[in-house]
Amino acid sequence: MEQKTGFFEEAPGIKSSTRLNSFLLLLFFMVFNVLWIKTDGNGINGNLIIIDIIMLIAIFVPKYLHKIAEKALEIKDLKIK
């Protein structure tokens, strides 16, 4: 019977703290935007867009780099064998 990979797992049974971290930071990002729009009289402005771009990069780049490192190790293992 094939096991399914869970939402916060890299592989069946292997938990991923990077995925959990990205998810929590994304929740913070959404709350931050709602509070910014409600408290700032201008609503969505250039400052919010710049902050959003920086925050999205900070949230998802670590996961992307993690995947690149995993692939590099897989390729290195294949070359050694």
Helices and strands as residue ranges (DSSP letters): E 9-11, E 14-15, H 17-39, H 46-80
